[in-house]
């Protein structure tokens, strides 16, 4: 059976998100304190009971959430 690398095969309970093989590396690099679990062969996923509203905010624009990633500078950014 072929694996779709874009399939969300990893789950971060703190972010309440599923990430693919490519994105899990970036997630783990910038959010080192968050545990990511891989999808098991039995198709069971962890259940997130609450949504964490402690999102990362921009250092320069303290009210703006980090929503983008700059590959040139290897850094998370806000839209400003």
CNS distance restraints for C-alpha pairs under 8 A (distance, minus, plus):
assign (resid   5 and name CA) (resid  20 and name CA) 6.23 0.50 0.50
assign (resid   5 and name CA) (resid  21 and name CA) 5.64 0.50 0.50
assign (resid   5 and name CA) (resid  22 and name CA) 7.35 0.50 0.50
assign (resid   6 and name CA) (resid  20 and name CA) 5.12 0.50 0.50
assign (resid   6 and name CA) (resid  21 and name CA) 6.75 0.50 0.50
assign (resid   6 and name CA) (resid  22 and name CA) 7.53 0.50 0.50
assign (resid   7 and name CA) (resid  19 and name CA) 7.49 0.50 0.50
assign (resid   7 and name CA) (resid  20 and name CA) 5.29 0.50 0.50
assign (resid   7 and name CA) (resid  21 and name CA) 7.67 0.50 0.50
assign (resid   8 and name CA) (resid  18 and name CA) 5.03 0.50 0.50
assign (resid   8 and name CA) (resid  19 and name CA) 4.43 0.50 0.50
assign (resid   8 and name CA) (resid  20 and name CA) 4.20 0.50 0.50
assign (resid   8 and name CA) (resid  21 and name CA) 7.45 0.50 0.50
assign (resid   9 and name CA) (resid  18 and name CA) 6.76 0.50 0.50
assign (resid   9 and name CA) (resid  19 and name CA) 6.19 0.50 0.50
assign (resid   9 and name CA) (resid  20 and name CA) 5.45 0.50 0.50
assign (resid   9 and name CA) (resid  21 and name CA) 6.89 0.50 0.50
assign (resid   9 and name CA) (resid  38 and name CA) 5.90 0.50 0.50
assign (resid   9 and name CA) (resid  39 and name CA) 5.26 0.50 0.50
assign (resid  10 and name CA) (resid  18 and name CA) 5.46 0.50 0.50
assign (resid  10 and name CA) (resid  19 and name CA) 5.17 0.50 0.50
assign (resid  10 and name CA) (resid  20 and name CA) 6.29 0.50 0.50
assign (resid  10 and name CA) (resid  21 and name CA) 7.53 0.50 0.50
assign (resid  10 and name CA) (resid  24 and name CA) 6.97 0.50 0.50
assign (resid  10 and name CA) (resid  36 and name CA) 6.28 0.50 0.50
assign (resid  10 and name CA) (resid  37 and name CA) 5.52 0.50 0.50
assign (resid  10 and name CA) (resid  38 and name CA) 4.43 0.50 0.50
assign (resid  10 and name CA) (resid  39 and name CA) 5.83 0.50 0.50
assign (resid  11 and name CA) (resid  16 and name CA) 7.35 0.50 0.50
assign (resid  11 and name CA) (resid  17 and name CA) 5.87 0.50 0.50
assign (resid  11 and name CA) (resid  18 and name CA) 4.43 0.50 0.50
assign (resid  11 and name CA) (resid  19 and name CA) 6.28 0.50 0.50
assign (resid  11 and name CA) (resid  36 and name CA) 5.41 0.50 0.50
assign (resid  11 and name CA) (resid  37 and name CA) 5.30 0.50 0.50
assign (resid  11 and name CA) (resid  38 and name CA) 6.41 0.50 0.50
assign (resid  11 and name CA) (resid  39 and name CA) 7.42 0.50 0.50
assign (resid  11 and name CA) (resid  45 and name CA) 7.79 0.50 0.50
assign (resid  11 and name CA) (resid  46 and name CA) 7.56 0.50 0.50
assign (resid  12 and name CA) (resid  16 and name CA) 5.74 0.50 0.50
assign (resid  12 and name CA) (resid  17 and name CA) 5.59 0.50 0.50
assign (resid  12 and name CA) (resid  18 and name CA) 6.44 0.50 0.50
assign (resid  12 and name CA) (resid  19 and name CA) 7.96 0.50 0.50
assign (resid  12 and name CA) (resid  34 and name CA) 6.95 0.50 0.50
assign (resid  12 and name CA) (resid  35 and name CA) 6.22 0.50 0.50
assign (resid  12 and name CA) (resid  36 and name CA) 4.63 0.50 0.50
assign (resid  12 and name CA) (resid  37 and name CA) 6.63 0.50 0.50
assign (resid  13 and name CA) (resid  17 and name CA) 6.95 0.50 0.50
assign (resid  13 and name CA) (resid  35 and name CA) 7.44 0.50 0.50
assign (resid  13 and name CA) (resid  36 and name CA) 7.25 0.50 0.50
assign (resid  13 and name CA) (resid  46 and name CA) 7.56 0.50 0.50
assign (resid  13 and name CA) (resid  47 and name CA) 7.98 0.50 0.50
assign (resid  13 and name CA) (resid  48 and name CA) 6.04 0.50 0.50
assign (resid  14 and name CA) (resid  34 and name CA) 6.60 0.50 0.50
assign (resid  14 and name CA) (resid  35 and name CA) 7.89 0.50 0.50
assign (resid  14 and name CA) (resid  51 and name CA) 7.55 0.50 0.50
assign (resid  14 and name CA) (resid  52 and name CA) 5.98 0.50 0.50
assign (resid  15 and name CA) (resid  51 and name CA) 7.52 0.50 0.50
assign (resid  15 and name CA) (resid  52 and name CA) 6.45 0.50 0.50
assign (resid  16 and name CA) (resid  48 and name CA) 6.47 0.50 0.50
assign (resid  16 and name CA) (resid  51 and name CA) 6.32 0.50 0.50
assign (resid  16 and name CA) (resid  52 and name CA) 7.30 0.50 0.50
assign (resid  19 and name CA) (resid  23 and name CA) 5.73 0.50 0.50
assign (resid  19 and name CA) (resid  24 and name CA) 5.75 0.50 0.50
assign (resid  20 and name CA) (resid  24 and name CA) 6.04 0.50 0.50
assign (resid  21 and name CA) (resid  25 and name CA) 7.27 0.50 0.50
assign (resid  22 and name CA) (resid  26 and name CA) 7.47 0.50 0.50
assign (resid  23 and name CA) (resid  27 and name CA) 6.10 0.50 0.50
assign (resid  24 and name CA) (resid  28 and name CA) 5.98 0.50 0.50
assign (resid  25 and name CA) (resid  29 and name CA) 6.12 0.50 0.50
assign (resid  26 and name CA) (resid  30 and name CA) 6.31 0.50 0.50
assign (resid  27 and name CA) (resid  31 and name CA) 5.65 0.50 0.50
assign (resid  27 and name CA) (resid  32 and name CA) 7.73 0.50 0.50
assign (resid  28 and name CA) (resid  32 and name CA) 5.19 0.50 0.50
assign (resid  28 and name CA) (resid  34 and name CA) 7.50 0.50 0.50
assign (resid  28 and name CA) (resid  36 and name CA) 7.84 0.50 0.50
assign (resid  39 and name CA) (resid  43 and name CA) 6.49 0.50 0.50
assign (resid  39 and name CA) (resid  44 and name CA) 6.90 0.50 0.50
assign (resid  39 and name CA) (resid  45 and name CA) 6.31 0.50 0.50
assign (resid  40 and name CA) (resid  44 and name CA) 6.37 0.50 0.50
assign (resid  40 and name CA) (resid  45 and name CA) 7.67 0.50 0.50
assign (resid  55 and name CA) (resid  65 and name CA) 6.71 0.50 0.50
assign (resid  55 and name CA) (resid  66 and name CA) 7.86 0.50 0.50
assign (resid  56 and name CA) (resid  65 and name CA) 5.84 0.50 0.50
assign (resid  56 and name CA) (resid  66 and name CA) 5.75 0.50 0.50
assign (resid  57 and name CA) (resid  61 and name CA) 7.62 0.50 0.50
assign (resid  57 and name CA) (resid  62 and name CA) 5.90 0.50 0.50
assign (resid  57 and name CA) (resid  63 and name CA) 6.62 0.50 0.50
assign (resid  57 and name CA) (resid  64 and name CA) 5.61 0.50 0.50
assign (resid  57 and name CA) (resid  65 and name CA) 4.33 0.50 0.50
assign (resid  57 and name CA) (resid  66 and name CA) 5.36 0.50 0.50
assign (resid  57 and name CA) (resid  78 and name CA) 7.70 0.50 0.50
assign (resid  58 and name CA) (resid  62 and name CA) 5.28 0.50 0.50
assign (resid  58 and name CA) (resid  63 and name CA) 7.22 0.50 0.50
assign (resid  58 and name CA) (resid  64 and name CA) 5.70 0.50 0.50
assign (resid  58 and name CA) (resid  65 and name CA) 5.96 0.50 0.50
assign (resid  58 and name CA) (resid  66 and name CA) 5.73 0.50 0.50
assign (resid  58 and name CA) (resid  77 and name CA) 6.63 0.50 0.50
assign (resid  58 and name CA) (resid  78 and name CA) 6.01 0.50 0.50
assign (resid  61 and name CA) (resid  78 and name CA) 7.83 0.50 0.50
assign (resid  61 and name CA) (resid  80 and name CA) 7.79 0.50 0.50
assign (resid  64 and name CA) (resid  78 and name CA) 5.98 0.50 0.50
assign (resid  64 and name CA) (resid  79 and name CA) 7.72 0.50 0.50
assign (resid  64 and name CA) (resid  80 and name CA) 8.00 0.50 0.50
assign (resid  65 and name CA) (resid  78 and name CA) 5.68 0.50 0.50
assign (resid  66 and name CA) (resid  76 and name CA) 6.05 0.50 0.50
assign (resid  66 and name CA) (resid  77 and name CA) 4.97 0.50 0.50
assign (resid  66 and name CA) (resid  78 and name CA) 4.33 0.50 0.50
assign (resid  66 and name CA) (resid  79 and name CA) 7.59 0.50 0.50
assign (resid  67 and name CA) (resid  76 and name CA) 7.22 0.50 0.50
assign (resid  67 and name CA) (resid  77 and name CA) 6.14 0.50 0.50
assign (resid  67 and name CA) (resid  78 and name CA) 5.33 0.50 0.50
assign (resid  67 and name CA) (resid  79 and name CA) 6.84 0.50 0.50
assign (resid  68 and name CA) (resid  76 and name CA) 5.74 0.50 0.50
assign (resid  68 and name CA) (resid  77 and name CA) 5.00 0.50 0.50
assign (resid  68 and name CA) (resid  78 and name CA) 6.07 0.50 0.50
assign (resid  68 and name CA) (resid  79 and name CA) 7.06 0.50 0.50
assign (resid  69 and name CA) (resid  74 and name CA) 7.10 0.50 0.50
assign (resid  69 and name CA) (resid  75 and name CA) 5.72 0.50 0.50
assign (resid  69 and name CA) (resid  76 and name CA) 4.48 0.50 0.50
assign (resid  69 and name CA) (resid  77 and name CA) 5.76 0.50 0.50
assign (resid  70 and name CA) (resid  74 and name CA) 5.50 0.50 0.50
assign (resid  70 and name CA) (resid  75 and name CA) 5.29 0.50 0.50
assign (resid  70 and name CA) (resid  76 and name CA) 6.31 0.50 0.50
assign (resid  70 and name CA) (resid  77 and name CA) 6.99 0.50 0.50
assign (resid  71 and name CA) (resid  75 and name CA) 6.99 0.50 0.50
